Amino acid sequence: MFNRKRGPFFLFLFLGPGMLAAMADNDAGGILSYALTGAKFGPAVFVPLTLCLMPVTYTVQEMAMRLGVVSNAGFTRLLRERYGRGWMVCQIVALMMENLLTLLTEFVGMSAGLHLVGLPRVPAVLISTVLVFSITLLSGYRKKERMGLLIGMYNLVFLFLAFAVKSGVGAMESLRLSSGGDFRWYAAALIGNAVAPWMIFYQNSAYADHGARSHRIRDGRKDVLAGCVCQVAVAAALIFVGSSVFGTVPNLEAAGPAELVSALSARVGPLAGILFALGLFNSGLLAAITVSLSSSFSVAEAFGWSNSLNDSVRDAPGFYAVYGISVLAAAGAVLIPGLPLNWAAVFVQVAGGVLMTPVLVFLTLLTSSRQVMGECANTGAQKIRAWFCVAVLTAVCVFTFLRAAV
């Protein structure tokens, strides 16, 4: 029954790491990547592809959730115990490289979003950095999680923007025909954004941090499913916005957020431009927090440090040091002038899809192991779905290398 003491957080009863990971996946880089995809190719192919990717995203996220709930251990620790330090080190190095690139796009997106609503660039970066660090000031896991969920809810503004724009069919057709050579690259970016490596490390460790049996698998599946639905809805909305508005932006891939906001404001109105700019900032903020936490979880587990969000900075200095170094490195790099954000956004999504393949292989092996999972190990049908996802990501790798070779 409804508990009045829970107040406005009643809707968050079963929402947690699954929703946070999915909404953070629509990060600043993802927003720009989806919008660019829509502008270049229109919604006819990529919106159905986005919808088809939801079962893949759910399969991957559900396994990460179930592994954390049942084992009460993080992915990095299990990888070391079952497959040795060598594989663990390879996974952590790849994750840290991907995360730093991702964080760079988040800070560029955050600072650009604030700059577009009137703040100078340097203060915008400083404010973004302070807000990302503010997560460490909250005490206890639930407070940090609730703050993240509240931030993530703003992503739904992109659904409003999709309804506000009108379809530009003629522009979409000409752009689709003239941009066919990049199709594989943008398809790989779309898939890479749907299943980024940091999502596995973050969600698995966050569910383990919840406590193994305090969050039942059934509720975890609701959380993951709700997150996947929201992620797909926002992604489709951004593709529609891009196809209707951003196709008119000259030299699209070299254009910055200012040109995109200007085009949206001219087509729909100044309010739409402001909402898009704030959405870019908000998405970057949530992703910067969760991506940095995935780095902290993985490195802390590798060295055996305390790695709970219930711990304070004094109780877990190594965990929060990794968090702080990651944030400061990205914030400093974003001050480099002339960074090509739109191109970088697409590149990071593609790199995520490539690096995800070995992570998913180990995730499938771990969740299929009776020694690790007991009676909650993958069933025959779950194994088929998991290895199908591996095949999809392997195909992404092949297509990506073929695209690079051409």
Protein Blocks (a to p, Z undefined) as FASTA:
>chain_A
ZZfklmmmlmmmmgcfkmmmmmmmmgfklmmmmmmmmmmnojmlmmmmmmmmmmmmmmmm
mmmmmmmmmnopafklmmmmmnojklmmmmmmmmmmmmmmmmmmmmmmmmmmmmmnopaf
klmmmmmmmmmmmmmmpgcjklmmmmmmmmmmmmmmmmmmmmmpccdfklmmmmmmmmmm
mmmmmmmmmmmmmmgfklmmmmmmmmmmnopklpcfklmmmmmmmmmmmmmmmmmmmmmm
mmmmmmmpghkllpcfklmmmmmmmmnomklmmmmmmmmmmmmmmmmmmmmmmmmmmmmm
mnopacbfkbcfklmmmlmmmmmmmmmmmmmmmmpghiafklmmmmmmmmmmmmmmmmmm
mmmmmmmpmklnmmmbccfklmmmmmmmmmmmmmmmmmmmmmmmZZ
